[in-house]
Amino acid sequence: MDPIVSIKALSKRYANGFEALKSVTLDIEKGEILALLGPNGAGKTTLISTICGIVTPSEGSVTVAGHDIVTDYRKTRAMIGLVPQELTTDAFESVFDTVSFTRGLFGKKRDDAVVERVLKSLSLWDKKDNKIMMLSGGMKRRVLIAKALAHEPEILFLDEPTAGVDMELRKDMWEVVRDLRRTGVTIILTTHYIEEAEEIADRIGVINNGELLLVEEKQALMQKMGQKQLTLDLQAPLDALPDSLMDYALELGDGGTSLTYTYDTQAKRTGITALLGDLSAAGISFRDLRTSQSSLEEIFVSLVKDSA
Ligand SMILES: Nc1ncnc2c1ncn2[C@@H]1O[C@H](COP(=O)(O)OP(=O)(O)OP(=O)(O)O)[C@@H](O)[C@H]1O
C-alpha cells in the first residue's frame, strides 16, 4: 500500500538562515501510530507544521495521499487534523459550538451528527453545553482533539499531547489516542518522553538538530533494549579464549581480565548457566560479576550525542 504521507529530502531554512530540518525522508503508513521523539528545538514542530502547510519547505517535497502539500494545499490540509500544544481561543463558547465551528473552517457543511460522534468518542458528550473555560485541563485537551477531528481528517498530528500534564492525565490521553487509531485514523505525535513513545507508538522516529536519526518499529527497538551484558572479572588474565567457549561470542577485555557475554533477556534461555558450567570446565574462575542493560533511553542519548 502507498504511504499516506511521503516526505522526501525535506529541508527548512528559516529567514534568519537557521536550518531547522535537514533533508528528512520518511514514509508514514496508513493506520499507524508514529512517535517523533526528540529534545527541545529538534525540529519536530517544524516538521509537523510543514506537512500541515503552515511552514513552507525550502527544499524537498511532501505528499499526502499522493497530493503535493504545496500545489494541492487545500486538498491535503483538509485530510489533516492538527492538535496544537495549547488551547488559545473560544474560552466563552460551548464545547459543541467550538467543535462545530472548526468543521466550517475546512469548508465542510454543518453536520451535528458528526460533531456528536466526535464528542462521544472523546467522552465529551455530557460536557457539550459547558463553556470551555469551565473545563478541567484534561477535558480541554480532549476539546483540542475534538476540534482537530471535526472535519473528519484521515491523519491526526498531536504536538506534545501530554507536555506538562500529570501521569494520570497522560495515561488517559494514551487511551484516547489508542481508541482513535481503532477508528482508522493515522496518528503522528511528537514527544519528549521516551515512555510515551514506548507506550503507544507502532514506530518511533528519533529527531535531533533537524535530522531524522532513525525510524524503527518499536518492537525492534525494544529488542535492542532487551539485550543485556554479563561481565565477569577473572581471577587470572587470559591471552585467548579456549575453543570450548567460541559459541558464546564472548568479548575479552581489560587486558584479558574480563569477559563480557551479551544475551537476550526475552529469549527462552539466556545461556548463562551453560556458560558458567563451560567456564568452570575450562578452568576459568572469576572473582566478581555484574550485568548491565542498554535502555531505550541510553540508545536515544547515544544517538543524540553522536549526531551533535
Ligand atoms: N520562525 C523561526 N525562525 C527561526 N528559527 C526558528 C523559527 N521557528 C523555529 N525556529 C528554530 O528551529 C528549531 C526547531 O524548532 P521546533 O519548534 O521545530 O523544535 P521542536 O523539536 O518542536 O522543539 P520543542 O520540543 O521545543 O517544541 C529551534 O532551534 C527553533 O529555535
The ligand as an ORCA input file, in Angstrom:
! r2SCAN-3c Opt
* xyz 0 1
  N      10.397     31.209     12.662
  C      11.599     30.764     13.030
  N      12.712     31.439     12.703
  C      13.939     30.978     13.053
  N      14.156     29.859     13.759
  C      13.081     29.140     14.136
  C      11.750     29.562     13.789
  N      10.896     28.636     14.297
  C      11.654     27.716     14.920
  N      12.954     28.008     14.826
  C      14.098     27.228     15.355
  O      14.087     25.961     14.741
  C      14.497     24.948     15.672
  C      13.470     23.838     15.701
  O      12.280     24.320     16.318
  P      10.997     23.396     16.515
  O       9.959     24.224     17.194
  O      10.660     22.767     15.239
  O      11.563     22.309     17.520
  P      10.788     21.227     18.385
  O      11.522     19.959     18.199
  O       9.353     21.243     18.060
  O      11.029     21.758     19.838
  P      10.012     21.808     21.085
  O      10.023     20.423     21.600
  O      10.680     22.771     21.966
  O       8.684     22.266     20.574
  C      14.665     25.649     17.011
  O      16.051     25.871     17.206
  C      13.934     26.960     16.840
  O      14.533     27.970     17.607
*
